[in-house]
C-alpha cells in the first residue's frame, strides 16, 4: 500500500507516530505492532483491519458504499410494506 502510493517509510511513520526504523521493522515482519498502530494504519490507508492482518482486499470505501446500498434497499422495502 505504501509503495503503491509513493510514500516513504518515514512519511507513514510520522503520520502514525512511530520512528521510521520501528515502522520499517513492522513492515518487514521483524516485529509486530500494537492494535492501536493497526487502527492508525487502517484509518490512514482507508482499509479494514482484516485487510491489514489477513490481506482481505475490501477497501473501507467499498464497504461503506455497499452498506449505503443496503440501507437504500431496506428503505424501498419498508416503503412498499407501508403502502396500502
C-alpha positions in Angstrom: 0.0 0.0 0.0 2.7 2.4 1.0 4.8 1.9 -2.1 1.7 2.0 -4.4 1.0 5.4 -3.1 4.6 6.5 -3.5 5.1 7.1 0.3 8.3 6.6 2.2 8.5 4.6 5.4 9.4 7.9 7.1 6.3 9.6 5.9 4.0 6.9 7.1 5.9 6.5 10.3 5.5 10.2 11.0 1.7 10.1 10.4 1.2 7.2 12.9 3.7 8.5 15.4 6.5 5.9 15.1 10.2 6.2 14.4 11.0 5.2 10.7 13.2 2.4 11.9 10.4 0.9 14.0 7.9 1.2 11.1 10.5 -0.5 8.8 10.7 -3.5 11.2 6.9 -3.8 11.3 6.6 -3.6 7.6 9.3 -6.2 7.1 7.7 -8.5 9.6 10.6 -8.4 12.0 8.4 -7.1 14.9 4.7 -6.9 15.4 2.7 -3.8 16.3 0.0 -2.8 18.7 -3.7 -2.8 17.9 -3.5 1.0 18.2 -0.9 1.1 15.4 -3.1 -1.2 13.2 -6.1 1.1 13.8 -4.0 4.2 12.8 -2.7 2.4 9.7 -6.2 1.2 8.8 -7.5 4.8 9.1 -4.6 6.3 7.2 -4.8 3.9 4.3 -8.7 3.7 4.4 -8.7 -0.1 4.6 -10.2 -2.5 7.1 -8.2 -4.2 9.8 -8.9 -7.5 8.0 -7.0 -6.2 5.1 -4.0 -5.3 7.2 -4.0 -8.5 9.1 -5.2 -11.1 6.6 -4.9 -9.4 3.2 -8.6 -9.2 2.6 -9.0 -6.8 -0.4 -12.1 -4.9 0.7 -11.4 -1.2 0.9 -13.3 0.7 3.5 -15.0 2.9 0.9 -16.3 -0.2 -0.8 -17.8 -1.4 2.4 -19.4 2.0 3.1 -20.8 2.0 -0.5 -22.3 -1.5 0.0 -23.8 -0.6 3.3 -25.4 2.5 1.8 -26.8 0.4 -1.0 -28.3 -2.0 1.6 -29.8 0.9 3.6 -31.4 2.2 0.3 -32.8 -1.3 -0.4 -34.2 -1.6 3.1 -35.9 1.8 2.8 -37.6 0.7 -0.5 -38.8 -2.5 1.1 -40.1 -0.6 4.2 -41.9 1.9 2.0 -43.5 -0.8 -0.1 -44.7 -2.5 3.1 -46.1 0.7 4.4 -48.1 1.4 1.3 -51.8 0.2 1.3 
